[in-house]
């Protein structure tokens, strides 16, 4: 529910309310599985749109931690999830060096 609401706010370019909706969705999502990782990733994308690169980097890292933990617990089960994990690590690397320039 909150994820859909957040997506609507993104479409309206109201990134503050979108982030608030994703905050609620993250709090209500169980830690098992990759659902929470996806929510952190999506919220990170919103932070990017809002110009908040440090916050985005933090969310991308949380997402990667969940992917890492999930792969150790039960393995990342399909090619798409593996590709997403690799893409996420590449985003973190690129954004991390960009954020370091400004801190």
C-alpha positions as CSV (number, residue, x, y, z in Angstrom):
1,X,0.0,0.0,0.0
2,X,2.6,2.5,1.1
3,X,4.9,1.5,-1.8
4,X,2.1,2.3,-4.3
5,X,1.4,5.6,-2.6
6,X,5.1,6.4,-2.7
7,X,5.2,5.6,-6.4
8,X,2.3,8.0,-7.0
9,X,4.1,10.7,-5.2
10,X,7.1,10.1,-7.3
11,X,5.0,10.5,-10.4
12,X,3.8,13.9,-9.0
13,X,7.4,14.8,-8.2
14,X,6.6,15.2,-4.5
15,X,9.7,13.4,-3.3
16,X,9.3,14.3,0.3
17,X,6.0,12.5,0.6
18,X,7.3,9.7,-1.5
19,X,10.2,9.2,0.9
20,X,7.8,9.3,3.9
21,X,5.6,6.6,2.2
22,X,8.7,4.4,1.6
23,X,9.8,4.9,5.2
24,X,6.4,3.4,6.3
25,X,6.7,0.6,3.8
26,X,10.2,-0.3,5.0
27,X,9.1,-0.3,8.7
28,X,6.2,-2.6,7.9
29,X,8.1,-5.1,5.6
30,X,9.5,-8.2,7.2
31,X,13.3,-8.6,7.2
32,X,13.2,-11.9,5.5
33,X,13.5,-12.2,1.7
34,X,14.4,-9.4,-0.7
35,X,11.3,-7.2,-0.4
36,X,13.0,-4.8,2.0
37,X,16.1,-4.7,-0.1
38,X,14.0,-3.6,-3.1
39,X,12.3,-0.9,-1.0
40,X,15.6,0.5,0.2
41,X,16.8,0.6,-3.4
42,X,13.6,2.3,-4.6
43,X,13.9,4.9,-1.8
44,X,17.5,5.5,-2.7
45,X,16.4,6.2,-6.2
46,X,14.0,8.8,-4.8
47,X,16.7,10.4,-2.8
48,X,18.7,10.8,-6.0
49,X,15.8,12.6,-7.6
50,X,15.5,14.8,-4.5
51,X,19.3,15.6,-4.8
52,X,20.2,13.7,-1.5
53,X,23.1,11.6,-2.7
54,X,24.5,10.7,0.8
55,X,21.1,9.4,1.9
56,X,20.8,7.5,-1.4
57,X,24.2,5.9,-0.8
58,X,23.1,4.8,2.7
59,X,20.0,3.2,1.3
60,X,21.8,1.5,-1.5
61,X,24.2,0.1,1.0
62,X,21.4,-1.2,3.2
63,X,19.9,-2.8,0.2
64,X,23.2,-4.5,-0.7
65,X,23.6,-5.7,2.9
66,X,20.2,-7.4,2.6
67,X,21.1,-8.9,-0.7
68,X,24.4,-10.2,0.8
69,X,22.6,-11.6,3.9
70,X,19.9,-13.3,1.8
71,X,22.5,-14.9,-0.5
72,X,24.3,-16.4,2.6
73,X,21.0,-17.6,4.1
74,X,19.2,-19.1,1.2
75,X,21.1,-18.0,-1.9
76,X,20.0,-15.6,-4.5
77,X,17.8,-17.9,-6.5
78,X,17.6,-16.5,-10.0
79,X,19.6,-14.7,-12.7
80,X,17.6,-11.5,-12.4
81,X,18.3,-11.2,-8.7
82,X,22.0,-11.8,-9.2
83,X,22.1,-9.2,-11.9
84,X,20.3,-6.7,-9.7
85,X,22.8,-7.4,-6.9
86,X,25.7,-6.7,-9.3
87,X,24.0,-3.5,-10.6
88,X,23.5,-2.4,-7.0
89,X,27.2,-2.8,-6.1
90,X,28.1,-0.8,-9.2
91,X,25.8,2.0,-8.2
92,X,27.3,2.1,-4.7
93,X,30.8,2.2,-6.1
94,X,30.0,5.0,-8.5
95,X,27.9,7.1,-6.1
96,X,30.4,6.5,-3.2
97,X,33.2,8.1,-5.1
98,X,31.0,11.0,-6.1
99,X,29.9,11.6,-2.5
100,X,33.5,11.5,-1.3
101,X,34.3,14.5,-3.5
102,X,31.8,16.6,-1.5
103,X,32.5,15.4,2.0
